[in-house]
Amino acid sequence: MTDIDDPIDIPTRIERQRKAMTVKQLADLVQLSTKQIYELVGKGHIPSYRISGAIRFDPHHTAVWLRSQHS
């Protein structure tokens, strides 16, 4: 799903999503495993919310969080 030659950075690609993202969608975009995403959520390191037990990510909040991870 991610193209290394794409000139748009990952936070911008996430921000352009029209719907909340699933764990798998986010994992694919940031090139982490779903297990790593679940661990980040469990530790409260990444903004997320639950709908009927399913974890979802708001594109805007996720992009802001991802940008804050750059050092």
N, C-alpha and C positions, 0 to 999 in steps of 0.2 A: 504494500500500500504506500510505503514511503519511497520516494525517488530521491536519491542522493543528489542528483543534478538539478532538482527543483530549487529555483532561486528564492522561494518563499520559506521563511523559517518555520519551525515546528509550532511555536506558540501562535503565530499568525494563522497557520493551517487549522489549528485547534479552534481558535476564535471564530473562524468562518463556518464552523459546524452550526447547523440550524437546530439541532436537537441535542438533548443530553446524551452523553456518551456512555457506553458500557465499559466494563473493565477490559474486555478484549479489544475494543476499539482504541482505547487509550494506550493499552500495552503495545499494540501494533504501531501506533504513531510515535511513541517515545522509545521504541525498541527495547522494551523490558518484558519480562515474562508476566503472565497474569498473577503468578504467585508473588512476585515482587510488588505489583500494584496492590494486591490484597494486604501485604505486609505494611506498605506505606499508609494505607487507609486505616488499618488496625492500630497503628502507632499515632494516628492523627496528623501525619505529616503532609497529607494531600487533601485539599477540600473536596468533600463528597457529601452525598445525601442518599437516603434509602427510600425506595418506593416499594411497598409490600415486601420488604426484605432484600430487594435487588439494589445493588450499589450503582449510583449514577454520578456523572461528573458534569457540572455546568461548564460549557466551553469558555465563557469569559473568565470565571474564577480559576479554572484550570490553567488558562494561558497566563494569567497574572502570577499564579503560583510558580509556573514553570520559568517565567522570566526572572523571578526572585531567586531561583536556584543557581543562576550564573554567578560565579565569583570573580 
